[in-house]
Amino acid sequence: ALRLTHLSTWPKPAAVFTSFPLIEAEIPLLFVGLMTFILICSSGTMALAVANAHEGRKGRTLLFLLLTALGGLVFLGCQAYEWGHLIHKGASLKANPWGHPLFGACFFVITGFHGAHVSSGVLYLLAIASRVAMGIYERRGSYEGVEIAGLYWHFVDLVWVFIFTFFYLL
């Protein structure tokens, strides 16, 4: 709603999100596209973890849980780089060099809140992975914890798709 009421001063995503690590050229939306790809791939590895858990494949379940957590960590690292770049360019909770100041506040609060949930998800995945490694689910005969972690992770990914659409594409 804020964006719609400030259409004339709301910044164009292609002008704001141009950074890419180790490349001097400004390439609109490429880096955030890569971030999104990483997060979606981590959703795929999570699905593989759940599928392998259902088949009782402890080793493969553990592998895919760890790959999912790694994807989350890489995403968070990318987000930290993006935040640093935007802050260096003058964006903050109170300022936005590309247009309306509310953009900075909305962007940092929403992506920060999402990042906090990704961080929590990574920690949860690592806790579940340790339980898989210890054979806890195997002894129980149920990998319900892996499934619950999968639901959480897929939800966090789905939320990112909406954030990506509304902040970066529209």
Contacts in CASP RR format, 6 or more apart in sequence:
PFRMAT RR
TARGET T0000
AUTHOR 0000-0000-0000
METHOD contacts of the structure
MODEL  1
ALRLTHLSTWPKPAAVFTSFPLIEAEIPLLFVGLMTFILICSSGTMALAV
ANAHEGRKGRTLLFLLLTALGGLVFLGCQAYEWGHLIHKGASLKANPWGH
PLFGACFFVITGFHGAHVSSGVLYLLAIASRVAMGIYERRGSYEGVEIAG
LYWHFVDLVWVFIFTFFYLL
2 102 0 8 1.000
2 106 0 8 1.000
3 10 0 8 1.000
3 106 0 8 1.000
3 166 0 8 1.000
3 170 0 8 1.000
6 100 0 8 1.000
6 102 0 8 1.000
9 99 0 8 1.000
9 100 0 8 1.000
10 99 0 8 1.000
10 100 0 8 1.000
10 103 0 8 1.000
11 96 0 8 1.000
11 98 0 8 1.000
11 99 0 8 1.000
11 100 0 8 1.000
11 103 0 8 1.000
12 98 0 8 1.000
13 28 0 8 1.000
13 29 0 8 1.000
13 167 0 8 1.000
13 168 0 8 1.000
13 169 0 8 1.000
13 170 0 8 1.000
14 28 0 8 1.000
14 29 0 8 1.000
15 28 0 8 1.000
15 98 0 8 1.000
16 86 0 8 1.000
16 91 0 8 1.000
16 98 0 8 1.000
16 103 0 8 1.000
17 28 0 8 1.000
17 29 0 8 1.000
17 31 0 8 1.000
17 32 0 8 1.000
17 82 0 8 1.000
17 168 0 8 1.000
18 26 0 8 1.000
18 27 0 8 1.000
18 28 0 8 1.000
18 29 0 8 1.000
19 26 0 8 1.000
19 31 0 8 1.000
19 81 0 8 1.000
19 82 0 8 1.000
19 85 0 8 1.000
19 86 0 8 1.000
20 26 0 8 1.000
20 27 0 8 1.000
20 30 0 8 1.000
20 31 0 8 1.000
21 31 0 8 1.000
21 81 0 8 1.000
29 168 0 8 1.000
29 169 0 8 1.000
31 78 0 8 1.000
31 81 0 8 1.000
31 82 0 8 1.000
32 82 0 8 1.000
32 164 0 8 1.000
32 168 0 8 1.000
33 164 0 8 1.000
33 168 0 8 1.000
34 78 0 8 1.000
35 75 0 8 1.000
35 78 0 8 1.000
35 79 0 8 1.000
35 82 0 8 1.000
36 160 0 8 1.000
36 161 0 8 1.000
36 164 0 8 1.000
38 71 0 8 1.000
38 72 0 8 1.000
38 74 0 8 1.000
38 75 0 8 1.000
38 78 0 8 1.000
39 71 0 8 1.000
39 72 0 8 1.000
39 75 0 8 1.000
39 118 0 8 1.000
39 157 0 8 1.000
39 160 0 8 1.000
40 157 0 8 1.000
41 71 0 8 1.000
42 67 0 8 1.000
42 68 0 8 1.000
42 70 0 8 1.000
42 71 0 8 1.000
42 72 0 8 1.000
42 75 0 8 1.000
42 153 0 8 1.000
42 157 0 8 1.000
43 153 0 8 1.000
43 154 0 8 1.000
43 157 0 8 1.000
44 68 0 8 1.000
45 64 0 8 1.000
45 67 0 8 1.000
45 68 0 8 1.000
45 71 0 8 1.000
46 64 0 8 1.000
46 65 0 8 1.000
46 68 0 8 1.000
46 149 0 8 1.000
46 150 0 8 1.000
46 153 0 8 1.000
46 154 0 8 1.000
47 150 0 8 1.000
47 154 0 8 1.000
48 60 0 8 1.000
48 64 0 8 1.000
49 60 0 8 1.000
49 61 0 8 1.000
49 64 0 8 1.000
49 65 0 8 1.000
49 68 0 8 1.000
49 146 0 8 1.000
49 149 0 8 1.000
49 150 0 8 1.000
50 143 0 8 1.000
50 146 0 8 1.000
50 147 0 8 1.000
50 150 0 8 1.000
52 59 0 8 1.000
52 60 0 8 1.000
52 61 0 8 1.000
52 64 0 8 1.000
53 61 0 8 1.000
53 132 0 8 1.000
53 137 0 8 1.000
53 143 0 8 1.000
53 146 0 8 1.000
53 147 0 8 1.000
54 143 0 8 1.000
56 138 0 8 1.000
56 143 0 8 1.000
58 132 0 8 1.000
58 133 0 8 1.000
58 135 0 8 1.000
58 137 0 8 1.000
58 138 0 8 1.000
59 132 0 8 1.000
61 132 0 8 1.000
61 143 0 8 1.000
61 146 0 8 1.000
62 129 0 8 1.000
62 132 0 8 1.000
62 133 0 8 1.000
65 125 0 8 1.000
65 128 0 8 1.000
65 129 0 8 1.000
65 132 0 8 1.000
65 146 0 8 1.000
65 149 0 8 1.000
66 125 0 8 1.000
66 129 0 8 1.000
68 125 0 8 1.000
68 153 0 8 1.000
69 122 0 8 1.000
69 125 0 8 1.000
69 126 0 8 1.000
69 129 0 8 1.000
72 118 0 8 1.000
72 121 0 8 1.000
72 122 0 8 1.000
73 122 0 8 1.000
75 118 0 8 1.000
76 115 0 8 1.000
76 118 0 8 1.000
76 119 0 8 1.000
76 122 0 8 1.000
79 111 0 8 1.000
79 112 0 8 1.000
79 115 0 8 1.000
79 118 0 8 1.000
83 108 0 8 1.000
83 111 0 8 1.000
86 107 0 8 1.000
89 97 0 8 1.000
90 96 0 8 1.000
90 97 0 8 1.000
91 97 0 8 1.000
91 98 0 8 1.000
91 103 0 8 1.000
91 104 0 8 1.000
91 107 0 8 1.000
91 108 0 8 1.000
92 104 0 8 1.000
92 108 0 8 1.000
93 104 0 8 1.000
93 105 0 8 1.000
93 108 0 8 1.000
93 109 0 8 1.000
94 101 0 8 1.000
94 105 0 8 1.000
95 101 0 8 1.000
95 104 0 8 1.000
96 102 0 8 1.000
96 103 0 8 1.000
96 104 0 8 1.000
106 167 0 8 1.000
107 167 0 8 1.000
110 163 0 8 1.000
110 167 0 8 1.000
111 163 0 8 1.000
111 167 0 8 1.000
114 156 0 8 1.000
114 159 0 8 1.000
114 160 0 8 1.000
114 163 0 8 1.000
117 156 0 8 1.000
117 159 0 8 1.000
118 156 0 8 1.000
121 149 0 8 1.000
121 152 0 8 1.000
121 153 0 8 1.000
121 156 0 8 1.000
124 149 0 8 1.000
124 152 0 8 1.000
125 149 0 8 1.000
125 153 0 8 1.000
128 145 0 8 1.000
128 146 0 8 1.000
128 149 0 8 1.000
131 137 0 8 1.000
131 145 0 8 1.000
132 138 0 8 1.000
132 143 0 8 1.000
132 146 0 8 1.000
137 143 0 8 1.000
137 144 0 8 1.000
137 145 0 8 1.000
137 146 0 8 1.000
END
